[in-house]
Amino acid sequence: MPSAWLAGEGVAIDGLQTPHGSLKYSLVRSERRLRLTLPAGIELPTGGAVLPWPYVGAPGDATINGEPAQWEGRELRILQL
């Protein structure tokens, strides 16, 4: 998706059917922060959910649930909610 979509209210998905059940998330950029919100209770696929870095340049520091997380190249893998 174009990175410009992440400004303002960002993007949201609600009820997208996947092999692992219904998917709901929001992704919003504000100032120098990119925030992905996944609701508690969704089933993550084997290997987790992956957030690709949507901008030019290297990704910055990341946290998942307040804990430091490491980018794998340009991808952030979310293994638990």
C-alpha positions as CSV (number, residue, x, y, z in Angstrom):
1,M,0.0,0.0,0.0
2,P,1.2,3.5,-0.6
3,S,2.9,5.0,2.5
4,A,0.8,8.2,2.1
5,W,-2.2,6.2,3.1
6,L,-0.8,5.8,6.6
7,A,-1.0,9.5,7.4
8,G,-4.0,11.0,9.2
9,E,-6.4,8.3,10.1
10,G,-4.2,5.6,8.5
11,V,-5.7,2.4,7.2
12,A,-7.8,-0.3,8.9
13,I,-9.0,-3.7,8.0
14,D,-12.0,-5.3,9.7
15,G,-13.3,-8.8,9.0
16,L,-10.9,-9.9,6.2
17,Q,-11.2,-13.6,6.0
18,T,-8.0,-15.6,6.1
19,P,-7.1,-19.3,6.5
20,H,-6.5,-18.4,10.2
21,G,-9.8,-16.7,10.8
22,S,-11.0,-13.1,10.5
23,L,-8.3,-10.4,10.5
24,K,-8.6,-6.9,12.0
25,Y,-5.9,-4.3,12.3
26,S,-5.1,-0.6,12.0
27,L,-1.9,1.0,10.8
28,V,-1.3,4.7,11.4
29,R,1.7,7.1,11.1
30,S,1.9,10.0,13.4
31,E,5.0,12.2,13.5
32,R,7.9,9.8,13.7
33,R,5.9,6.7,14.8
34,L,4.2,3.9,12.9
35,R,1.7,2.1,15.0
36,L,0.2,-1.3,14.1
37,T,-2.7,-2.3,16.3
38,L,-3.9,-6.0,16.3
39,P,-6.8,-6.9,18.7
40,A,-6.2,-9.4,21.4
41,G,-7.7,-12.8,20.6
42,I,-6.8,-13.1,17.0
43,E,-5.0,-16.3,15.9
44,L,-1.6,-15.5,14.5
45,P,-0.4,-17.9,11.7
46,T,2.6,-20.1,12.2
47,G,5.6,-17.8,11.9
48,G,3.6,-14.8,13.1
49,A,2.4,-11.7,11.4
50,V,4.8,-9.7,9.4
51,L,4.9,-5.9,9.0
52,P,7.0,-4.7,6.1
53,W,8.7,-1.4,6.5
54,P,6.7,0.9,4.1
55,Y,9.2,3.8,3.7
56,V,12.5,4.5,1.9
57,G,15.5,4.1,4.2
58,A,16.2,1.8,7.1
59,P,13.5,1.2,9.8
60,G,14.1,2.7,13.2
61,D,13.7,1.2,16.7
62,A,10.7,-1.0,17.3
63,T,8.7,-2.3,20.2
64,I,6.0,-5.0,20.5
65,N,3.7,-4.6,23.5
66,G,6.3,-2.2,25.0
67,E,9.2,-4.6,24.6
68,P,12.1,-4.0,22.2
69,A,11.8,-5.8,18.9
70,Q,14.3,-6.4,16.1
71,W,13.6,-5.8,12.4
72,E,14.7,-8.7,10.1
73,G,15.9,-6.6,7.2
74,R,12.8,-4.5,6.3
75,E,10.3,-6.8,8.1
76,L,9.1,-6.9,11.7
77,R,7.8,-10.3,12.7
78,I,5.1,-10.4,15.4
79,L,5.0,-13.8,17.1
80,Q,2.6,-13.0,20.0
81,L,0.0,-10.5,21.0
